């Protein structure tokens, strides 16, 4: 039935995924079909938008296949998930989005472990993207480890921002402030990341009881506000000065 339905996999993805659910447990004697079932199920779960089940299917593949077989079963899934994550963000589908990000993070982590990079592929960029995925799915230990690895390269400033966000989420505002201040020291005045860092430093200083330092930073940032293209951040800076610093 699944084979017949797979002639139009897009239209029949849900039916196929349902037919192949727990196939290995239901039909243990048909081991010769397990590999094909795993791949077809993977494809149909993705097409059906069932990313929680897709994540479990990827777990199954990692547990039961190795080497070239595993790579073949998971072929191109990372590229598809990048597209799906963008769509899930637009749809505000939180549960599926988190499952898709966790799955993509696992695929990316595996690629790093295998050191499977083309000559023209930036490992720094790839590691930063993985760190961002870990941050999004609240895997803070793995995110922090990658951000720390990136401190000496092209992604050092944005990685400091990542470490600052982790510190703040974990309730250590002083540590977060230290990361933002370090980032500001090394960033170019007037760059977008400088504006972001200045705003965060101002907010943290005020929340830690040093309104004078916070307002000094915020006013200096506001004086250059016309150079900032991010309208949302521009409004945050302006509102912060108005609410906390008077004029």
N, C-alpha and C positions, 0 to 999 in steps of 0.2 A: 504493500500500500504506500509506504513512504517513497519507494522508488518511482512508482507511477505518479504520485503527487509532485515529485521533484521536477517533473517536466515544466512546471510553472512554480518555481520555488518562492517567488515573491508573493504570489497570490495565496499559496498554500502553506506558508511558513508556520503558522500557528498549528495547523493540523499535523504537519510533519513533526514539529517539536513535541506535540502531545503523544504521537505514536511512538516516538523513540525515547520517551522519558523512562529512565531506569531500565533500559533495554538489557544491559549487562546482568542486572539482578534477576530479571524476569526470564531471560533465555541464556543461562550460563553455558550451555553446550555449544552455542553459536559463536565461539571465540573468533572464528575467521571473519566475522562481520563487525567486530568491536571497533576496529580502527576506522572503517568507513562510517559507522554509526556516530562515532565521536565527532568526526569532521562535519557530517551533515547536520547533526544536532547543534553544533557550534554555529554554523552558518544560519540555520533557521531561527535559533534563539535570538541572534543579533537582528535578523530581519523582522522578527516579531516584537522587538523592543523589550525583551524580557531579560534585562541585564543582571538581575540578581541570580537567575538560573544560569545565565551565561558565565558568571563568575564561578559558580560551583562546577560547571562543566570544564572550565579552564583548570580549576583545582584538580579535577579528576585526571585530566590529561597530564598535568605535571606529576601526579602521583603514579601514573601507570605507563608513561612513555618517556623515552630518553633520546638524546642525540638527534639524528636526522629525522626520525619518526615524529618526535615532538615538534620539531621546527616545521615540518610539512603540515602537521595538523593545525598549527597556530599561524600558518603563513598569512601575512597581510592583515591579520586581525588588529595589530597596533594602528595601522593606517586607517582602517575603518572606524576604530574607536575614537580617534582624534576628530573625525567628522561627526560622529554620533554625539560626542560630548558637547560640541558646539550647538547642535540641535537641541539637546536636552536642556542646556542652559537657557535657550530661548523659550522652551516650553515650561521652564521652572519645575521640571520633574526631578525633585530632590533625591528620592530614593534610587531611581535608576541612574541618575547622574553620579552619585557616590559609588554605586557598584561598578559603573563603567570606569570611573577614575581609579578605583582600587585594582581593577583588572589591568588597566593600562600601566599602572605603576609596577605591577608584577612583571609584565612583559618587558618594560624598560629596565627593571632591575636585573632580569635575566640576561638582557643584552649586554649590560655593563659587566656582569660576571663572566660572560663569554668573550668580552672584549671584541665584540663583533661590529667594528666601525670601518666604514670606507675611509680611504686616505683623505678625502676632502670633507669628511664629516667632523663637526666640532663636538668633541667629547664634553667640553665645558658647557656648551649650550644644552646638550642632552642631559647632563647631570643636573643642571639648573631646572630644566623642565620636570625632571623626576622629583626634585626637591619640592617644587611647587605642587606637584600632585600629592606628595606625602603631606604637605601642609594642609591642602584642601580636605584630605580625608582624616585629618587629625592624628596622623602617625608622626608625632613630633620628634621622637628620637631619631628615626631614619632621616627626616627632613634636616634636623640640626647637624647630623653627621655629614650630609652632603654639602650644606651651606658652609660648614667649616672647611671642608676640602677645597672649596672654591675661593678661599680668601686671598690667594696669591695670583689670581688670574683676571680675565676680563669681566668676570661676573662677581668680583669682590664686593662692589657697592650694593648691588641688588641682593646679594646673599646676606650682607649685614642687615638689610631691611627685613629679610626673612627671619634671621635670628632674633631681631627685635620683636617681631610679631609673636614668635614662639614664647619669648620671655614674658611678654605682656599677657598672653593667653594663660600662661602658667602662674600669673599673679606676681611676677617680679618686675615691678615698674622701674626700679632703679637700674636693673640690668638692661632692660629695654632702652631706657634713656641713654645708657652708656653706648649701646650699639648705634643708636641714631646719631649721637654726637660724633662717634668715630666715623660714621658714614659722611657726615657733613664736612668734617675736616678734610676728607679726600675728594669731595665732589666739587664740581665747577659751579660757582655762584651763577644762578639764573637758569641752570639746567632743570628739567622736570623733576629729577630725583632730589635735587637740592630743595625745591619747593616742598616736596613731600616730606623730606626729612626735617625741614624747618618747622613745618606744621606739627609734626609728631613731637618734636622736642618741646615746642611751646605748650602743647596739650599736656604732656607728661610733667613738665615743670609745674604747671598750675595744679595738676592733680596731686602732686607731691608736696604742695604747700609753698612753692616758690613762685608766686604770681609775678613778682618783679622780673625775674629771669625769663619767665614764659612770655610776658608781654613785650619785653625788649626784643626777643627773637621774632615774635609775631609782627610787631610794627616794622622791623627791618625787612621782613618778608613781604609785608603789604606794600612797602615803598616800591617794590619791583614787580608788583602784581600784573602790570600790563604785559610783561614778558611771558606770562603763563597762559598756555592755550587750553588747559584742562579747566573747563568752566565749573565743574563740580567742586574741584579742589579750590578754585578761586573763591567760590562762595563760602566754603568752609573756613578759609582763612579770614575773609572779611567778617563773617558772622562771629568767629572766635574773638577777634579784636573788639568788636562792638559789645559782645556779651561779657567779656572778662577784663577789658583794658580801657573802657571808656571810649574816648575818641580814637 
